[in-house]
Amino acid sequence: MKENLYDVIIVGAGPAGLSAAIYMARAKYRVLVLEKSGIGGQITITSEIVNYPGVEMASGKELTEKMRIQAESFGAEFAIGEVIDMELSSDIKLLHTTKGDYEALGVILAPGANPRKLGFTGEKEFQGRGVAYCATCDGEFFTGKEVFVIGGGFAAVEESMFLTKYASKVTIIVRESEFTCAKTVSDQLENYEKINVIFETEIIEAGGSNTLEYAKFRNNATGEEWEYRVNEQDSFGIFIFAGYVPNTGWIGNNIELDRQGYIITDINQKTNINGVYAAGDVCVKNLRQVVTAVSDGAVAATSLERNVSELHEKLKIPELYKKKDKEDKGKKVYESEGQDSGSAGENKFIGSEIRAQLDGVFGKFSRKAVIRAWLDDSNLSAEIKGFLEK
């Protein structure tokens, strides 16, 4: 078996990619998840998720870390590396990455999409601490507080109306002299007493200590600047709806995209290329949430299974899935350097008496325990390695 050949390679380790990994690995396919930065994707910047079914509350990091552990428990492999180019026309796909070349019978693209940033002073610093990009995700956290919505399109209008469920007042800041969405949509704002609209204005700065305390705005017609400020015991929110930017700039011309750069898929998440599927926020869709991302990942994975199985038969490729230590229940105490468990092989880490006690403890384990260590060439690492081996 080729070391770099996988049944499926998943590009992106956000909720969509992790969901696909869980489904494919559980179906006993050899799966590699490639991520250019950190596991979890964009949702990891969210400190509280309260609308994911079955999870009362968790941070984005906690939720996606559980997904990663679940995928690994079924045998999925992970690697940090950026995909530079893809050759997708053949039955066996070739991916060129910063970690080397990988081959796969199928590919699932789940690199995500990011909210478009405006770049005003304080935007980055207060992201997740007052500056938000999703009313459905974060609106509840501003119950009884005043919020500003930045944007003049369909999303800004729709989300402003939604935010009136929580906020005491919603002020829409529109850079242009009128809304950029259909008038039938913006006319609905007349039915909301809590909503105020300011045209020809943009935000230039936001700041505070732990939470937002002030925001500065500029009238584009007159050049006049004005400031909104709360007292130290209060806070407010800024919701930005300037569209999304799909992470597809690296994909090239082979995959069919819409005018905004999102990947076009069918109902099974299949792209225009056989054996290549897409999932999550990178796809054309109406709602970008964790719950829809994991749904996409599951659909993409189960749809791709048949294609991968057919290629195994067509190309006479043996089973690639080999889950390591599948039957190991954690009962074995590992030896090192040929030493046995008798007195002649005793070492400074674990003596025979402690070893006997550990045998009894390990014998009660119902599941395997895995300890991972990232070591260097130092003497301390050598000692740690010896301890872990024992």
C-alpha positions as CSV (number, residue, x, y, z in Angstrom):
1,M,0.0,0.0,0.0
2,K,1.2,3.5,-0.8
3,E,1.9,5.4,2.3
4,N,0.5,8.6,0.8
5,L,-2.6,7.0,-0.7
6,Y,-5.9,7.6,1.0
7,D,-9.5,6.7,0.3
8,V,-10.5,10.3,1.0
9,I,-8.7,13.5,1.7
10,I,-10.7,16.3,3.3
11,V,-9.4,19.8,2.9
12,G,-10.4,21.9,5.9
13,A,-10.9,20.9,9.6
14,G,-13.9,23.0,10.5
15,P,-17.2,21.5,11.5
16,A,-18.0,20.4,7.9
17,G,-14.6,18.7,7.4
18,L,-14.7,17.1,10.8
19,S,-18.2,15.7,10.3
20,A,-17.1,14.3,6.9
21,A,-14.1,12.7,8.6
22,I,-16.2,11.1,11.3
23,Y,-18.6,9.5,8.7
24,M,-15.9,8.3,6.4
25,A,-13.6,6.9,9.1
26,R,-16.4,5.2,10.8
27,A,-17.3,3.5,7.5
28,K,-13.7,2.1,7.6
29,Y,-12.1,4.3,4.9
30,R,-8.6,5.6,5.2
31,V,-9.1,9.4,5.8
32,L,-6.7,12.3,5.9
33,V,-7.8,15.8,7.0
34,L,-5.6,18.6,5.8
35,E,-5.8,21.9,7.6
36,K,-3.5,24.9,6.9
37,S,-3.7,26.4,10.4
38,G,-5.6,25.2,13.4
39,I,-8.3,22.5,13.9
40,G,-11.8,23.8,14.2
41,G,-12.0,26.6,11.7
42,Q,-13.7,30.0,12.1
43,I,-16.1,28.8,14.8
44,T,-13.2,28.5,17.3
45,I,-13.3,32.3,17.8
46,T,-16.8,32.0,19.2
47,S,-16.7,31.8,23.0
48,E,-20.3,30.5,23.5
49,I,-22.4,28.3,21.3
50,V,-25.9,27.8,22.6
51,N,-27.9,26.9,19.5
52,Y,-26.2,23.6,18.5
53,P,-28.7,20.8,19.1
54,G,-27.9,18.6,22.1
55,V,-25.2,20.9,23.4
56,E,-26.6,23.4,26.0
57,M,-23.5,25.5,25.8
58,A,-19.9,25.2,24.6
59,S,-17.2,27.3,23.1
60,G,-16.3,26.8,19.5
61,K,-13.0,25.3,20.5
62,E,-14.6,22.8,22.9
63,L,-17.2,21.7,20.3
64,T,-14.8,21.1,17.4
65,E,-12.2,19.5,19.7
66,K,-14.7,16.9,20.6
67,M,-15.4,16.4,16.9
68,R,-11.7,15.9,16.2
69,I,-11.3,13.4,19.0
70,Q,-14.3,11.5,17.7
71,A,-12.9,11.4,14.1
72,E,-9.5,10.2,15.4
73,S,-11.2,7.5,17.5
74,F,-12.6,6.1,14.2
75,G,-9.1,6.2,12.6
76,A,-9.0,9.6,10.8
77,E,-5.6,11.1,10.4
78,F,-4.8,14.8,10.6
79,A,-2.0,16.9,9.1
80,I,-1.2,20.6,9.2
81,G,-0.4,21.6,5.7
82,E,-1.7,24.0,3.0
83,V,-2.9,22.7,-0.3
84,I,-1.0,24.5,-3.1
85,D,-2.5,22.7,-6.2
86,M,-4.7,19.8,-7.1
87,E,-4.8,17.4,-10.0
88,L,-8.4,16.1,-10.1
89,S,-9.1,14.8,-13.6
90,S,-7.9,11.2,-13.0
91,D,-9.5,8.5,-10.9
92,I,-6.7,9.0,-8.3
93,K,-6.6,12.6,-7.3
94,L,-3.2,14.2,-6.5
95,L,-2.9,17.0,-4.0
96,H,0.3,19.1,-3.8
97,T,0.7,20.5,-0.3
98,T,3.3,22.2,1.9
99,K,3.7,18.8,3.6
100,G,4.3,16.9,0.4
101,D,2.1,15.2,-2.2
102,Y,-0.9,13.0,-1.3
103,E,-3.1,10.8,-3.4
104,A,-6.8,10.0,-2.8
105,L,-9.7,8.3,-4.5
106,G,-12.0,11.1,-3.4
107,V,-11.7,14.7,-2.2
108,I,-14.0,16.7,0.0
109,L,-13.4,20.5,-0.1
110,A,-14.4,22.2,3.2
111,P,-12.1,25.3,3.5
112,G,-14.9,27.5,4.7
113,A,-15.8,31.2,4.2
114,N,-15.0,34.2,6.4
115,P,-17.1,37.2,7.1
116,R,-15.8,40.2,5.2
117,K,-13.9,42.5,7.5
118,L,-14.1,46.3,7.2
119,G,-10.7,47.1,8.8
120,F,-11.7,49.9,11.2
121,T,-9.6,50.4,14.3
122,G,-10.6,48.0,17.0
123,E,-12.4,45.5,14.8
124,K,-9.9,42.7,15.2
125,E,-9.2,43.4,18.8
126,F,-12.9,43.2,19.9
127,Q,-14.0,40.4,17.6
128,G,-16.0,38.1,19.9
129,R,-16.0,40.8,22.6
130,G,-18.6,43.1,21.2
131,V,-17.9,42.9,17.4
132,A,-19.9,40.2,15.8
133,Y,-20.8,38.9,12.4
134,C,-23.7,36.6,13.0
135,A,-27.0,37.7,14.6
136,T,-28.3,34.1,14.9
137,C,-25.1,33.1,16.8
138,D,-24.6,36.1,19.0
139,G,-27.8,38.2,19.2
140,E,-28.9,36.7,22.5
141,F,-25.8,38.0,24.2
142,F,-26.9,41.6,23.7
143,T,-30.3,41.2,25.3
144,G,-31.4,44.6,26.6
145,K,-28.4,46.4,25.1
146,E,-28.1,48.8,22.2
147,V,-26.5,47.5,19.0
148,F,-25.2,49.0,15.7
149,V,-25.6,47.1,12.5
150,I,-23.1,48.0,9.8
151,G,-24.2,47.4,6.2
152,G,-27.0,48.3,3.8
153,G,-27.7,45.1,2.0
154,F,-30.3,42.3,2.4
155,A,-28.4,40.6,5.2
156,A,-28.1,43.8,7.2
157,V,-31.8,44.6,6.9
158,E,-32.9,41.0,7.7
159,E,-30.5,40.6,10.7
160,S,-31.5,44.0,12.1
161,M,-35.1,42.9,12.3
162,F,-34.0,39.7,13.9
163,L,-31.9,41.6,16.5
164,T,-35.0,43.5,17.7
165,K,-35.9,40.3,19.6
166,Y,-33.0,41.0,22.0
167,A,-31.6,44.5,21.7
168,S,-33.2,47.6,23.3
169,K,-32.3,49.6,20.1
170,V,-30.9,48.8,16.7
171,T,-29.1,51.5,14.7
172,I,-28.3,50.6,11.1
173,I,-25.2,52.4,9.7
174,V,-25.4,52.6,5.9
175,R,-22.4,53.9,3.9
176,E,-24.5,54.7,0.8
177,S,-27.3,57.2,0.5
178,E,-29.9,54.3,0.4
179,F,-30.2,50.6,1.0
180,T,-28.6,48.3,-1.6
181,C,-31.2,45.6,-1.3
182,A,-34.7,45.5,-2.8
183,K,-37.0,48.2,-1.6
184,T,-39.7,45.7,-0.7
185,V,-37.2,44.3,1.9
186,S,-36.0,47.6,3.4
187,D,-39.6,48.9,3.5
188,Q,-40.3,46.3,6.2
189,L,-38.1,48.3,8.6
190,E,-41.0,50.8,9.0
191,N,-42.7,48.2,11.1
192,Y,-40.0,48.1,13.8
193,E,-40.0,51.0,16.3
194,K,-36.6,49.8,17.7
195,I,-34.8,50.4,14.5
196,N,-33.1,53.6,13.5
197,V,-31.2,54.2,10.2
198,I,-28.4,56.5,9.5
199,F,-27.3,56.9,5.8
200,E,-24.0,58.1,4.3
201,T,-22.1,57.1,7.4
202,E,-19.4,54.6,8.2
203,I,-17.7,53.3,11.4
204,I,-14.1,54.4,11.8
205,E,-13.1,53.2,15.3
206,A,-14.4,51.1,18.3
207,G,-12.7,50.5,21.6
208,G,-13.0,50.0,25.4
209,S,-11.3,47.9,28.1
210,N,-12.7,44.4,28.3
211,T,-15.9,45.1,26.3
212,L,-16.9,47.8,23.9
213,E,-17.4,51.2,25.5
214,Y,-17.4,53.5,22.5
215,A,-17.6,53.7,18.7
216,K,-16.7,56.6,16.4
217,F,-18.5,57.3,13.1
218,R,-18.0,59.7,10.2
219,N,-20.6,61.3,7.9
220,N,-19.3,60.7,4.4
221,A,-21.2,63.7,3.0
222,T,-20.1,66.3,5.5
223,G,-17.0,64.8,7.0
224,E,-18.4,65.3,10.5
225,E,-17.4,62.8,13.1
226,W,-19.5,61.7,16.1
227,E,-19.1,59.3,18.9
228,Y,-21.4,56.8,20.8
229,R,-20.3,55.9,24.3
230,V,-21.7,54.0,27.2
231,N,-20.7,54.1,30.9
232,E,-18.2,51.7,32.4
233,Q,-20.9,49.4,33.8
234,D,-22.6,48.9,30.4
235,S,-21.7,47.7,27.0
236,F,-23.1,47.5,23.4
237,G,-22.6,45.5,20.3
238,I,-21.5,46.1,16.7
239,F,-22.8,43.6,14.0
240,I,-21.1,43.7,10.7
241,F,-22.9,42.4,7.6
242,A,-20.6,43.2,4.6
243,G,-20.9,39.8,3.0
244,Y,-18.6,36.7,3.2
245,V,-15.4,35.8,1.4
246,P,-15.2,32.1,0.4
247,N,-11.8,30.5,0.8
248,T,-11.6,29.4,-2.9
249,G,-8.9,31.7,-4.3
250,W,-6.4,28.7,-4.3
251,I,-8.7,26.2,-6.0
252,G,-8.1,27.2,-9.7
253,N,-10.5,27.0,-12.7
254,N,-11.4,23.3,-12.6
255,I,-14.0,23.5,-9.9
256,E,-17.2,25.4,-10.9
257,L,-17.8,28.5,-8.7
258,D,-20.6,31.1,-8.7
259,R,-19.9,34.8,-9.3
260,Q,-19.1,35.3,-5.6
261,G,-16.6,32.5,-5.6
262,Y,-18.7,29.9,-3.8
263,I,-18.5,26.2,-4.9
264,I,-21.5,25.0,-6.8
265,T,-22.7,21.5,-5.7
266,D,-25.7,19.3,-6.3
267,I,-28.1,18.0,-3.6
268,N,-25.4,15.4,-2.7
269,Q,-22.7,18.0,-2.3
270,K,-21.0,16.8,-5.5
271,T,-19.1,19.4,-7.6
272,N,-18.8,19.4,-11.4
273,I,-15.8,16.9,-11.1
274,N,-16.4,13.2,-10.4
275,G,-15.0,12.2,-7.0
276,V,-14.8,15.7,-5.7
277,Y,-17.4,17.0,-3.2
278,A,-17.7,20.2,-1.1
279,A,-19.2,20.9,2.2
280,G,-19.8,23.8,4.6
281,D,-19.7,27.6,4.3
282,V,-17.7,27.4,1.1
283,C,-20.8,26.1,-0.8
284,V,-23.7,28.1,-2.2
285,K,-26.3,28.1,0.6
286,N,-28.8,30.2,2.5
287,L,-27.7,29.6,6.1
288,R,-24.1,29.3,7.3
289,Q,-24.2,27.7,10.8
290,V,-22.3,24.9,12.5
291,V,-25.4,22.7,12.2
292,T,-25.7,23.1,8.5
293,A,-21.9,22.6,8.0
294,V,-21.9,19.3,9.8
295,S,-25.0,18.3,7.8
296,D,-23.1,19.1,4.6
297,G,-20.1,17.0,5.7
298,A,-22.3,14.0,6.5
299,V,-24.0,14.2,3.1
300,A,-20.8,14.7,1.2
301,A,-19.1,11.7,3.0
302,T,-22.0,9.3,2.5
303,S,-22.4,10.3,-1.1
304,L,-18.7,9.8,-1.8
305,E,-18.6,6.3,-0.3
306,R,-20.1,4.6,-3.3
307,N,-17.7,6.4,-5.7
308,V,-14.7,5.3,-3.6
309,S,-15.9,1.7,-3.3
310,E,-16.4,1.5,-7.1
311,L,-12.8,2.7,-7.6
312,H,-11.4,0.0,-5.3
313,E,-13.0,-2.6,-7.6
314,K,-12.1,-0.8,-10.8
315,L,-8.5,-0.2,-9.9
316,K,-8.0,-3.4,-7.9
317,I,-6.9,-1.4,-4.8
318,P,-6.9,-3.4,-1.6
319,E,-8.5,-2.1,1.6
320,L,-6.5,1.0,2.8
321,Y,-8.2,1.3,6.2
322,K,-6.0,-0.1,9.0
323,K,-7.0,1.2,12.4
324,K,-4.0,0.8,14.7
325,D,-4.2,-1.2,17.9
326,K,-7.9,-1.8,17.3
327,E,-8.0,-4.7,19.8
328,D,-5.7,-3.2,22.4
329,K,-7.6,-2.6,25.5
330,G,-4.8,-0.8,27.4
331,K,-3.8,-3.9,29.4
332,K,-0.3,-4.1,28.2
333,V,2.6,-2.4,30.0
334,Y,5.1,-1.6,27.2
335,E,8.7,-2.7,27.6
336,S,11.7,-0.8,26.3
337,E,15.3,-1.7,25.1
338,G,14.7,-5.4,25.5
339,Q,14.1,-5.3,29.3
340,D,11.6,-7.6,30.8
341,S,9.4,-7.0,33.8
342,G,11.7,-8.9,36.2
343,S,14.2,-7.4,38.6
344,A,17.0,-7.5,36.1
345,G,15.0,-5.2,33.8
346,E,13.8,-2.8,36.5
347,N,14.5,0.9,35.9
348,K,14.2,4.1,37.7
349,F,10.7,4.9,36.4
350,I,8.6,1.8,37.3
351,G,9.7,-0.9,39.7
352,S,8.3,-4.4,39.9
353,E,6.0,-3.6,42.8
354,I,4.4,-0.6,41.1
355,R,4.3,-2.6,37.8
356,A,2.2,-5.3,39.5
357,Q,-0.2,-2.7,40.9
358,L,-0.5,-1.1,37.4
359,D,-1.3,-4.5,35.8
360,G,-4.4,-4.7,38.0
361,V,-5.4,-1.1,37.2
362,F,-4.9,-1.5,33.4
363,G,-6.9,-4.8,33.6
364,K,-10.0,-2.8,34.5
365,F,-9.8,-0.5,31.6
366,S,-12.7,-0.9,29.1
367,R,-11.2,1.4,26.5
368,K,-7.7,2.1,25.3
369,A,-5.9,5.1,26.8
370,V,-3.6,7.0,24.5
371,I,-0.8,9.3,25.6
372,R,0.9,11.5,23.0
373,A,4.0,13.5,23.6
374,W,5.8,16.0,21.3
375,L,9.5,15.7,22.1
376,D,12.7,17.3,21.0
377,D,16.4,16.2,21.3
378,S,16.9,17.4,24.9
379,N,17.8,15.2,27.8
380,L,14.5,16.0,29.5
381,S,12.6,14.7,26.4
382,A,14.7,11.5,26.5
383,E,13.7,10.9,30.1
384,I,10.0,11.6,29.3
385,K,10.2,9.2,26.4
386,G,11.6,6.5,28.6
387,F,8.9,7.1,31.2
388,L,6.1,6.9,28.6
389,E,7.5,3.8,27.0
390,K,7.5,2.1,30.4
